[in-house]
């Protein structure tokens, strides 16, 4: 097994965030993403409600600077009460 990184940073990095439905929840989640990746534009964000409309799936194509950058972003997202899953 080699020590080579599987991902070459910096790069565009897609993530999917499942959030409890609610305008405020979605806005706060996007705010967290933009705090960590300010270059995220509206074109980089796609949202879709679940079949029962309990959740919103946010697909975000962000600019990742490195593994630590992503770990910090993921942790802040997971700390938000409305975020259920990050893929």
N, CA and C atoms as a LAMMPS dump frame, in Angstrom:
ITEM: TIMESTEP
0
ITEM: NUMBER OF ATOMS
261
ITEM: BOX BOUNDS ff ff ff
-5.0000000000000000e+02 5.0000000000000000e+02
-5.0000000000000000e+02 5.0000000000000000e+02
-5.0000000000000000e+02 5.0000000000000000e+02
ITEM: ATOMS id mol type element x y z
1 1 1 N 0.851 -1.184 0
2 1 2 C 0 0 0
3 1 3 C 0.889 1.236 0
4 2 1 N 0.592 2.213 -0.836
5 2 2 C 1.423 3.408 -0.923
6 2 3 C 0.84 4.541 -0.092
7 3 1 N 1.676 5.545 0.168
8 3 2 C 1.255 6.714 0.936
9 3 3 C 0.712 7.816 0.044
10 4 1 N 0.565 7.537 -1.251
11 4 2 C 0.053 8.547 -2.169
12 4 3 C -1.389 8.895 -1.835
13 5 1 N -1.695 10.171 -1.949
14 5 2 C -3.066 10.619 -1.701
15 5 3 C -3.973 10.128 -2.832
16 6 1 N -5.17 9.744 -2.477
17 6 2 C -6.128 9.3 -3.483
18 6 3 C -6.727 10.474 -4.242
19 7 1 N -6.74 11.625 -3.59
20 7 2 C -7.284 12.84 -4.204
21 7 3 C -6.178 13.881 -4.247
22 8 1 N -6.045 14.527 -5.372
23 8 2 C -5.035 15.572 -5.518
24 8 3 C -5.681 16.922 -5.227
25 9 1 N -5.259 17.543 -4.131
26 9 2 C -5.796 18.844 -3.714
27 9 3 C -4.908 19.955 -4.214
28 10 1 N -5.448 21.149 -4.399
29 10 2 C -6.849 21.562 -4.328
30 10 3 C -7.62 21.033 -5.543
31 11 1 N -8.93 20.866 -5.358
32 11 2 C -9.756 20.342 -6.441
33 11 3 C -11.234 20.653 -6.188
34 12 1 N -12.035 20.487 -7.236
35 12 2 C -13.493 20.556 -7.086
36 12 3 C -13.891 19.263 -6.401
37 13 1 N -14.798 19.356 -5.422
38 13 2 C -15.153 18.189 -4.626
39 13 3 C -16.655 18.182 -4.385
40 14 1 N -17.368 17.182 -4.897
41 14 2 C -18.817 17.137 -4.704
42 14 3 C -19.183 16.496 -3.365
43 15 1 N -20.132 17.102 -2.652
44 15 2 C -20.661 16.493 -1.439
45 15 3 C -22.184 16.529 -1.505
46 16 1 N -22.805 15.619 -0.78
47 16 2 C -24.259 15.576 -0.681
48 16 3 C -24.601 15.651 0.801
49 17 1 N -25.485 16.573 1.139
50 17 2 C -25.864 16.799 2.53
51 17 3 C -27.369 16.589 2.644
52 18 1 N -27.778 15.726 3.558
53 18 2 C -29.197 15.493 3.802
54 18 3 C -29.573 16.304 5.046
55 19 1 N -30.561 17.197 4.87
56 19 2 C -30.961 18.141 5.913
57 19 3 C -32.462 18.011 6.163
58 20 1 N -32.872 18.18 7.415
59 20 2 C -34.293 18.21 7.742
60 20 3 C -34.909 19.4 7.012
61 21 1 N -36.073 19.197 6.388
62 21 2 C -36.742 20.243 5.618
63 21 3 C -36.979 21.489 6.465
64 22 1 N -36.761 22.635 5.853
65 22 2 C -36.976 23.932 6.49
66 22 3 C -36.053 24.946 5.858
67 23 1 N -36.624 26.097 5.475
68 23 2 C -35.817 27.128 4.809
69 23 3 C -34.618 27.533 5.644
70 24 1 N -34.843 27.697 6.933
71 24 2 C -33.748 28.118 7.812
72 24 3 C -32.655 27.047 7.868
73 25 1 N -33.054 25.775 7.943
74 25 2 C -32.07 24.69 7.99
75 25 3 C -31.216 24.66 6.735
76 26 1 N -31.846 24.805 5.591
77 26 2 C -31.115 24.798 4.32
78 26 3 C -30.188 26.014 4.244
79 27 1 N -30.699 27.182 4.598
80 27 2 C -29.897 28.416 4.54
81 27 3 C -28.684 28.327 5.471
82 28 1 N -28.886 27.815 6.677
83 28 2 C -27.772 27.691 7.624
84 28 3 C -26.742 26.684 7.138
85 29 1 N -27.196 25.6 6.518
86 29 2 C -26.275 24.594 5.991
87 29 3 C -25.438 25.178 4.858
88 30 1 N -26.08 25.903 3.961
89 30 2 C -25.345 26.541 2.861
90 30 3 C -24.38 27.592 3.405
91 31 1 N -24.78 28.298 4.434
92 31 2 C -23.898 29.29 5.062
93 31 3 C -22.632 28.614 5.61
94 32 1 N -22.787 27.461 6.233
95 32 2 C -21.622 26.719 6.742
96 32 3 C -20.699 26.344 5.592
97 33 1 N -21.275 25.817 4.513
98 33 2 C -20.46 25.429 3.349
99 33 3 C -19.724 26.643 2.806
100 34 1 N -20.401 27.768 2.674
101 34 2 C -19.766 28.975 2.11
102 34 3 C -18.709 29.559 3.037
103 35 1 N -18.863 29.345 4.314
104 35 2 C -17.846 29.818 5.265
105 35 3 C -16.53 29.07 5.018
106 36 1 N -16.639 27.799 4.646
107 36 2 C -15.451 26.979 4.409
108 36 3 C -14.99 27.009 2.963
109 37 1 N -15.897 27.309 2.054
110 37 2 C -15.581 27.35 0.628
111 37 3 C -16.312 28.539 0.001
112 38 1 N -15.765 29.748 0.187
113 38 2 C -16.446 30.97 -0.251
114 38 3 C -16.723 31.066 -1.752
115 39 1 N -16.047 30.278 -2.559
116 39 2 C -16.244 30.345 -4.011
117 39 3 C -17.491 29.607 -4.476
118 40 1 N -18.211 28.953 -3.565
119 40 2 C -19.427 28.233 -3.939
120 40 3 C -20.468 29.232 -4.423
121 41 1 N -20.961 29.007 -5.634
122 41 2 C -21.971 29.896 -6.222
123 41 3 C -23.317 29.166 -6.245
124 42 1 N -24.397 29.88 -6.523
125 42 2 C -25.701 29.204 -6.639
126 42 3 C -25.7 28.076 -7.683
127 43 1 N -24.881 28.219 -8.716
128 43 2 C -24.78 27.175 -9.74
129 43 3 C -24.135 25.897 -9.21
130 44 1 N -23.407 26.008 -8.103
131 44 2 C -22.733 24.86 -7.507
132 44 3 C -23.635 24.091 -6.538
133 45 1 N -24.848 24.584 -6.308
134 45 2 C -25.755 23.991 -5.326
135 45 3 C -27.029 23.523 -6.013
136 46 1 N -27.4 22.287 -5.737
137 46 2 C -28.622 21.718 -6.28
138 46 3 C -29.396 21.122 -5.111
139 47 1 N -30.676 21.444 -4.988
140 47 2 C -31.464 20.897 -3.886
141 47 3 C -32.655 20.11 -4.408
142 48 1 N -33.058 19.127 -3.605
143 48 2 C -34.187 18.276 -3.987
144 48 3 C -34.84 17.734 -2.721
145 49 1 N -36.157 17.8 -2.657
146 49 2 C -36.896 17.273 -1.507
147 49 3 C -37.029 15.761 -1.612
148 50 1 N -37.075 15.121 -0.456
149 50 2 C -37.325 13.684 -0.427
150 50 3 C -38.774 13.425 -0.817
151 51 1 N -39.1 12.196 -1.086
152 51 2 C -40.452 11.836 -1.519
153 51 3 C -41.501 12.305 -0.509
154 52 1 N -41.255 12.11 0.769
155 52 2 C -42.205 12.525 1.801
156 52 3 C -42.008 13.961 2.249
157 53 1 N -41.045 14.643 1.642
158 53 2 C -40.715 16.043 1.925
159 53 3 C -40.297 16.293 3.372
160 54 1 N -39.749 15.264 4.037
161 54 2 C -39.204 15.427 5.384
162 54 3 C -37.773 15.962 5.337
163 55 1 N -37.099 15.679 4.222
164 55 2 C -35.687 16.035 4.102
165 55 3 C -35.418 16.747 2.781
166 56 1 N -34.303 17.478 2.762
167 56 2 C -33.819 18.126 1.548
168 56 3 C -32.415 17.585 1.297
169 57 1 N -32.166 17.187 0.074
170 57 2 C -30.847 16.738 -0.336
171 57 3 C -30.153 17.916 -1.022
172 58 1 N -29.003 18.302 -0.508
173 58 2 C -28.217 19.376 -1.108
174 58 3 C -26.977 18.768 -1.752
175 59 1 N -26.833 18.969 -3.032
176 59 2 C -25.609 18.559 -3.725
177 59 3 C -24.795 19.824 -3.942
178 60 1 N -23.578 19.812 -3.423
179 60 2 C -22.722 20.989 -3.51
180 60 3 C -21.405 20.586 -4.15
181 61 1 N -21.005 21.334 -5.151
182 61 2 C -19.715 21.139 -5.792
183 61 3 C -18.807 22.257 -5.291
184 62 1 N -17.947 21.938 -4.328
185 62 2 C -17.133 22.981 -3.693
186 62 3 C -15.663 22.853 -4.068
187 63 1 N -14.891 23.852 -3.656
188 63 2 C -13.459 23.854 -3.892
189 63 3 C -12.786 23.404 -2.599
190 64 1 N -12.158 22.22 -2.634
191 64 2 C -11.509 21.66 -1.448
192 64 3 C -10.019 21.942 -1.496
193 65 1 N -9.503 22.486 -0.397
194 65 2 C -8.083 22.829 -0.307
195 65 3 C -7.23 21.654 0.168
196 66 1 N -7.843 20.742 0.909
197 66 2 C -7.092 19.606 1.435
198 66 3 C -7.947 18.759 2.345
199 67 1 N -7.364 17.668 2.814
200 67 2 C -8.096 16.733 3.665
201 67 3 C -8.54 17.392 4.976
202 68 1 N -7.672 18.179 5.574
203 68 2 C -8.02 18.855 6.832
204 68 3 C -9.159 19.855 6.627
205 69 1 N -9.146 20.523 5.503
206 69 2 C -10.215 21.457 5.144
207 69 3 C -11.561 20.725 5.112
208 70 1 N -11.596 19.564 4.463
209 70 2 C -12.826 18.778 4.376
210 70 3 C -13.255 18.251 5.74
211 71 1 N -12.307 17.796 6.553
212 71 2 C -12.638 17.296 7.896
213 71 3 C -13.28 18.386 8.742
214 72 1 N -12.74 19.589 8.655
215 72 2 C -13.286 20.716 9.415
216 72 3 C -14.697 21.043 8.938
217 73 1 N -14.899 21.083 7.634
218 73 2 C -16.23 21.347 7.07
219 73 3 C -17.217 20.272 7.505
220 74 1 N -16.847 19.013 7.345
221 74 2 C -17.736 17.902 7.711
222 74 3 C -18.115 17.987 9.185
223 75 1 N -17.146 18.285 10.05
224 75 2 C -17.442 18.343 11.477
225 75 3 C -18.422 19.463 11.804
226 76 1 N -18.226 20.634 11.205
227 76 2 C -19.159 21.732 11.464
228 76 3 C -20.557 21.4 10.934
229 77 1 N -20.619 20.766 9.783
230 77 2 C -21.926 20.36 9.259
231 77 3 C -22.595 19.345 10.19
232 78 1 N -21.837 18.364 10.646
233 78 2 C -22.404 17.342 11.535
234 78 3 C -22.85 17.918 12.875
235 79 1 N -22.231 19.01 13.292
236 79 2 C -22.612 19.662 14.547
237 79 3 C -23.946 20.405 14.438
238 80 1 N -24.387 20.672 13.208
239 80 2 C -25.671 21.377 13.012
240 80 3 C -26.814 20.402 13.271
241 81 1 N -27.801 20.829 14.032
242 81 2 C -28.897 19.949 14.463
243 81 3 C -29.741 19.407 13.311
244 82 1 N -29.778 20.08 12.174
245 82 2 C -30.646 19.654 11.069
246 82 3 C -29.952 18.712 10.085
247 83 1 N -28.633 18.639 10.127
248 83 2 C -27.896 17.782 9.181
249 83 3 C -27.977 16.33 9.647
250 84 1 N -28.407 15.461 8.75
251 84 2 C -28.567 14.054 9.086
252 84 3 C -27.461 13.178 8.506
253 85 1 N -27.095 13.435 7.25
254 85 2 C -26.085 12.603 6.573
255 85 3 C -25.244 13.481 5.651
256 86 1 N -23.969 13.146 5.545
257 86 2 C -23.089 13.786 4.563
258 86 3 C -22.425 12.676 3.764
259 87 1 N -22.553 12.779 2.466
260 87 2 C -21.927 11.788 1.568
261 87 3 C -20.917 12.475 0.675
